[in-house]
């Protein structure tokens, strides 16, 4: 076995994937704190524990994500855009469009048949339309963030959330509650708002016939359903969707190891 590791240090979570050729043999996910170097180390150790492997068995480590330069023990650093493109192509070879909604940003990426980036667009510095946006609004509604997806699916009359700022959106949510609006209808409105922002990014890079949804927000079934309805596209979501950046990083490492041995 030639084991390579991909470590994706995001703004809210650290993900690690161990790859043996084309097989994921271990993975880990945990919240990040202020010591990103330590978080990167812990991500790798947890993935090794899950795979019943030792550190000495890892041939190569690639870092990516918001804190990629904190993977100081790695041999390669790659941007998360390139890693999400390669990881999405690995799981869904026919996909040509990737939407990544993470904790602090949203990225639309158009890729070619080799998993290479053709074009990309990102949201601005505001966290509106990201995982952080959902976290804040969930708190205002008294929901756990994991409850938002199921709640959105039960909505009957979604409200319109117009604020483009997370702080103002939180105030808008509170206002709707005080007016007696159903929490599930407010949640559905938040989902619609996020997808509307995502649609503008997707249109900027060019709509392609198959979309892959990545990042932590891809675990939200309500968001997936809203995205399918608004895009009218097949939307790929995998149990590994939150790890796609780390998978892509590991694939870059696999290519580097193969090049050395050629």
ChimeraX attribute file (.defattr): number of C-alpha atoms within 10 A of each C-alpha:
attribute: neighborCount
match mode: 1-to-1
recipient: residues
	/A:1	9
	/A:2	14
	/A:3	24
	/A:4	27
	/A:5	31
	/A:6	35
	/A:7	35
	/A:8	34
	/A:9	31
	/A:10	23
	/A:11	18
	/A:12	16
	/A:13	18
	/A:14	27
	/A:15	30
	/A:16	34
	/A:17	32
	/A:18	30
	/A:19	25
	/A:20	18
	/A:21	16
	/A:22	11
	/A:23	9
	/A:24	17
	/A:25	17
	/A:26	21
	/A:27	26
	/A:28	21
	/A:29	20
	/A:30	16
	/A:31	13
	/A:32	21
	/A:33	13
	/A:34	7
	/A:35	9
	/A:36	21
	/A:37	19
	/A:38	14
	/A:39	22
	/A:40	26
	/A:41	17
	/A:42	19
	/A:43	26
	/A:44	26
	/A:45	18
	/A:46	19
	/A:47	23
	/A:48	23
	/A:49	14
	/A:50	14
	/A:51	16
	/A:52	10
	/A:53	16
	/A:54	11
	/A:55	11
	/A:56	7
	/A:57	12
	/A:58	18
	/A:59	15
	/A:60	21
	/A:61	25
	/A:62	29
	/A:63	33
	/A:64	29
	/A:65	25
	/A:66	17
	/A:67	19
	/A:68	23
	/A:69	17
	/A:70	20
	/A:71	25
	/A:72	17
	/A:73	14
	/A:74	18
	/A:75	13
	/A:76	19
	/A:77	21
	/A:78	19
	/A:79	16
	/A:80	24
	/A:81	24
	/A:82	20
	/A:83	28
	/A:84	34
	/A:85	30
	/A:86	28
	/A:87	26
	/A:88	32
	/A:89	24
	/A:90	18
	/A:91	18
	/A:92	17
	/A:93	14
	/A:94	17
	/A:95	24
	/A:96	26
	/A:97	29
	/A:98	27
	/A:99	27
	/A:100	28
	/A:101	24
	/A:102	23
	/A:103	21
	/A:104	20
	/A:105	21
	/A:106	25
	/A:107	22
	/A:108	29
	/A:109	28
	/A:110	24
	/A:111	24
	/A:112	17
	/A:113	11
	/A:114	13
	/A:115	24
	/A:116	18
	/A:117	20
	/A:118	13
	/A:119	15
	/A:120	20
	/A:121	19
	/A:122	17
	/A:123	19
	/A:124	10
	/A:125	8
	/A:126	14
	/A:127	20
	/A:128	24
	/A:129	27
	/A:130	25
	/A:131	22
	/A:132	20
	/A:133	22
	/A:134	25
	/A:135	17
	/A:136	16
	/A:137	25
	/A:138	21
	/A:139	12
	/A:140	16
	/A:141	18
	/A:142	10
	/A:143	16
	/A:144	12
	/A:145	17
	/A:146	15
	/A:147	15
	/A:148	25
	/A:149	21
	/A:150	16
	/A:151	18
	/A:152	26
	/A:153	17
	/A:154	14
	/A:155	17
	/A:156	11
	/A:157	13
	/A:158	20
	/A:159	21
	/A:160	16
	/A:161	21
	/A:162	12
	/A:163	16
	/A:164	15
	/A:165	14
	/A:166	20
	/A:167	15
	/A:168	14
	/A:169	21
	/A:170	21
	/A:171	15
	/A:172	19
	/A:173	23
	/A:174	16
	/A:175	12
	/A:176	18
	/A:177	15
	/A:178	9
	/A:179	8
	/A:180	8
	/A:181	16
	/A:182	15
	/A:183	22
	/A:184	23
	/A:185	21
	/A:186	26
	/A:187	30
	/A:188	27
	/A:189	21
	/A:190	28
	/A:191	26
	/A:192	23
	/A:193	21
	/A:194	23
	/A:195	21
	/A:196	17
	/A:197	16
	/A:198	23
	/A:199	17
	/A:200	14
	/A:201	21
	/A:202	24
	/A:203	12
	/A:204	15
	/A:205	17
	/A:206	15
	/A:207	17
	/A:208	15
	/A:209	13
	/A:210	16
	/A:211	27
	/A:212	26
	/A:213	26
	/A:214	27
	/A:215	24
	/A:216	18
	/A:217	24
	/A:218	24
	/A:219	19
	/A:220	17
	/A:221	18
	/A:222	22
	/A:223	24
	/A:224	20
	/A:225	15
	/A:226	19
	/A:227	23
	/A:228	15
	/A:229	13
	/A:230	13
	/A:231	16
	/A:232	11
	/A:233	15
	/A:234	14
	/A:235	20
	/A:236	19
	/A:237	20
	/A:238	16
	/A:239	9
	/A:240	20
	/A:241	24
	/A:242	23
	/A:243	27
	/A:244	31
	/A:245	36
	/A:246	33
	/A:247	34
	/A:248	32
	/A:249	34
	/A:250	34
	/A:251	26
	/A:252	26
	/A:253	27
	/A:254	25
	/A:255	12
	/A:256	16
	/A:257	16
	/A:258	12
	/A:259	9
	/A:260	8
	/A:261	6
	/A:262	5
